[in-house]
Amino acid sequence: MILAITSSDVFNNVVTSGSNVVIDNLLLTGVVNQPVNFNGDFENWTVNFHFDEPNGFTTSNTWAYNSLSAGNVAKVSAAYHANYAMQLTTVNSATDTVQGLMILGSAGQGGITGGISYTGTPDSVSFYAKFNILPNDTAWFIIGFKSGGVMNAAAEKLLTGT
């Protein structure tokens, strides 16, 4: 299973500083168990240099820190469920704009690789989101399921406005 969430429209190169989305309680539904080590409740974080990273996920924090000396994916206490949620924010400097990005897997030339192994058959995905996406911008939620390295199902949800 692979997953990506952005705070701006990276696919159409519309990244507006200030767009943000808070995600919490990300679950596969219609299954008995969540994938092992999934951390969809965003309760588990590790300090990575100058910012926290959600365990099991790759974020845009390193990219943002290299451009702006600050991360743009953060652990926040504005959780719907339990103690923490994840906030992605599009930020800019004089020379760059970096969208908030969280990936379950690794980003590369051919798209997202890796992910997390899962053998169940979910019927849907649920999550709680609080967002402020600025005009002409769009946040993305994308999930994909692979078998033998080949994508066999995918879905997306676009978030606009507030």
Solvent accessible surface area in square Angstrom, and as a share of the most:
residue,aa,sasa,rsa
1,M,14,0.06
2,I,13,0.07
3,L,1,0.00
4,A,5,0.04
5,I,1,0.00
6,T,2,0.01
7,S,0,0.00
8,S,0,0.00
9,D,10,0.05
10,V,58,0.34
11,F,114,0.48
12,N,100,0.51
13,N,129,0.66
14,V,51,0.29
15,V,43,0.25
16,T,42,0.25
17,S,43,0.28
18,G,32,0.31
19,S,0,0.00
20,N,34,0.18
21,V,0,0.00
22,V,13,0.07
23,I,0,0.00
24,D,3,0.01
25,N,21,0.11
26,L,1,0.01
27,L,58,0.29
28,L,4,0.02
29,T,44,0.25
30,G,59,0.57
31,V,36,0.21
32,V,145,0.84
33,N,107,0.55
34,Q,64,0.28
35,P,7,0.04
36,V,119,0.68
37,N,130,0.67
38,F,11,0.04
39,N,18,0.09
40,G,5,0.05
41,D,46,0.24
42,F,0,0.00
43,E,40,0.18
44,N,79,0.41
45,W,35,0.12
46,T,74,0.43
47,V,111,0.64
48,N,53,0.27
49,F,171,0.71
50,H,132,0.59
51,F,24,0.10
52,D,41,0.21
53,E,26,0.12
54,P,1,0.01
55,N,61,0.31
56,G,56,0.54
57,F,16,0.07
58,T,63,0.36
59,T,15,0.09
60,S,4,0.03
61,N,0,0.00
62,T,74,0.43
63,W,111,0.39
64,A,0,0.00
65,Y,65,0.25
66,N,118,0.61
67,S,43,0.28
68,L,39,0.19
69,S,84,0.54
70,A,54,0.42
71,G,30,0.29
72,N,8,0.04
73,V,4,0.03
74,A,46,0.36
75,K,72,0.30
76,V,32,0.18
77,S,97,0.62
78,A,51,0.39
79,A,27,0.21
80,Y,139,0.53
81,H,90,0.40
82,A,64,0.49
83,N,100,0.51
84,Y,74,0.28
85,A,0,0.00
86,M,0,0.00
87,Q,51,0.23
88,L,0,0.00
89,T,30,0.18
90,T,1,0.01
91,V,38,0.22
92,N,84,0.43
93,S,43,0.28
94,A,110,0.86
95,T,130,0.76
96,D,45,0.23
97,T,39,0.23
98,V,0,0.00
99,Q,8,0.03
100,G,0,0.00
101,L,33,0.16
102,M,0,0.00
103,I,6,0.03
104,L,7,0.03
105,G,13,0.13
106,S,60,0.39
107,A,69,0.54
108,G,46,0.44
109,Q,195,0.87
110,G,83,0.80
111,G,35,0.34
112,I,45,0.23
113,T,77,0.45
114,G,54,0.52
115,G,32,0.31
116,I,32,0.16
117,S,105,0.68
118,Y,51,0.19
119,T,142,0.82
120,G,37,0.35
121,T,120,0.70
122,P,30,0.19
123,D,111,0.58
124,S,56,0.36
125,V,43,0.24
126,S,46,0.30
127,F,48,0.20
128,Y,92,0.35
129,A,39,0.30
130,K,125,0.53
131,F,49,0.20
132,N,59,0.30
133,I,5,0.03
134,L,51,0.26
135,P,111,0.70
136,N,141,0.72
137,D,5,0.03
138,T,21,0.12
139,A,0,0.00
140,W,31,0.11
141,F,8,0.03
142,I,40,0.20
143,I,7,0.04
144,G,1,0.01
145,F,46,0.19
146,K,62,0.26
147,S,70,0.45
148,G,86,0.83
149,G,63,0.61
150,V,104,0.60
151,M,86,0.38
152,N,99,0.51
153,A,52,0.40
154,A,73,0.56
155,A,60,0.47
156,E,102,0.46
157,K,111,0.47
158,L,79,0.39
159,L,13,0.06
160,T,85,0.49
161,G,35,0.34
162,T,131,0.76
